[in-house]
Amino acid sequence: MKEAVAQVDLSCPKELSWKIHLYRGYLSICSMEEQNLQIVDRYVEVANQLCIKDWRRLPHLVSNVHVPILQAAQQVILRLDVLNCRRNICIYVVHMLYVLYLVNL
């Protein structure tokens, strides 16, 4: 999947590069081998900045043209929520392991 995203990144129009960053963030969240949550933060932040940049290029009167950017903003928020949930789970697991360690002493 990472290879496919890398290939799409090369041919992707500049206006849709936020999607590539969202996909990379999603893959990093789902990947069990890639535990670095800071990378996910970076992908999501770049996607967010690109969405804001695209939004500013649009006309001031909100219309159907704005819908894809609004959907992208929703996806960014969902990725941030998933990232926060994963962080909380990691903290909880570490805490529970510590408690188990203390109980077994």
C-alpha positions in Angstrom: 0.0 0.0 0.0 2.9 2.4 0.8 4.3 1.8 -2.7 1.0 2.6 -4.3 0.7 5.9 -2.3 4.3 6.7 -3.4 3.4 6.1 -7.0 0.2 8.2 -6.9 2.2 11.0 -5.2 4.4 11.3 -8.2 1.4 11.8 -10.6 -1.0 13.5 -8.3 -2.2 17.0 -9.1 -0.9 19.6 -6.6 -4.5 20.4 -5.5 -5.0 16.9 -4.2 -1.7 16.5 -2.4 -3.5 16.8 0.9 -5.1 13.4 0.2 -1.7 11.8 -0.1 -0.8 13.1 3.3 -4.0 11.9 4.8 -3.4 8.4 3.3 0.1 8.4 4.6 -1.2 9.4 8.0 -3.8 6.7 7.9 -1.3 4.0 6.9 1.0 5.1 9.7 -1.8 4.9 12.2 -2.8 1.4 11.0 0.7 0.1 10.7 1.7 -2.0 13.7 5.4 -1.8 12.8 5.5 2.0 12.6 5.0 3.2 16.2 6.2 6.8 15.7 3.1 8.9 16.3 5.0 12.1 15.5 5.1 11.1 11.9 1.4 10.8 11.8 1.1 14.2 13.4 3.3 15.6 10.7 1.3 14.0 7.9 -2.0 15.2 9.3 -0.7 18.8 9.9 0.6 19.0 6.3 -2.8 17.8 5.0 -4.5 20.4 7.2 -2.3 23.2 6.0 -2.8 22.2 2.3 -6.6 22.1 2.9 -6.5 25.6 4.4 -4.4 26.8 1.5 -6.9 25.4 -1.0 -9.8 26.9 0.9 -8.2 30.4 0.6 -8.0 30.0 -3.1 -11.8 29.4 -3.4 -14.4 32.2 -3.9 -15.6 33.9 -0.7 -19.2 32.9 -1.5 -19.6 29.3 -0.2 -20.9 26.9 -2.9 -20.6 23.3 -4.1 -16.9 24.0 -4.9 -16.2 24.1 -1.2 -17.6 20.7 -0.4 -14.4 18.6 -1.2 -12.4 20.9 1.1 -15.0 20.6 3.8 -14.9 16.8 3.5 -11.1 17.0 3.6 -11.3 19.0 6.8 -13.6 16.4 8.3 -11.1 13.7 7.4 -8.3 15.6 9.1 -10.4 15.9 12.2 -11.1 12.1 12.1 -7.4 11.3 11.7 -6.6 13.6 14.7 -9.3 11.8 16.8 -7.9 8.4 15.9 -4.4 9.6 16.7 -5.5 10.8 20.1 -7.4 7.5 20.8 -4.2 5.6 19.9 -2.1 7.8 22.2 -4.6 7.2 25.0 -4.6 3.5 24.5 -0.8 3.4 24.5 -0.7 5.4 27.8 -3.3 3.1 29.3 -1.4 0.0 28.3 1.8 1.3 29.7 0.1 2.2 32.9 -1.5 -1.2 33.2 1.8 -3.0 32.6 3.3 -0.9 35.3 0.5 -1.8 37.7 0.9 -5.5 36.9 4.6 -5.2 37.5 4.1 -3.6 40.9 1.5 -6.2 41.9 3.9 -9.0 41.0 6.8 -7.6 43.1 
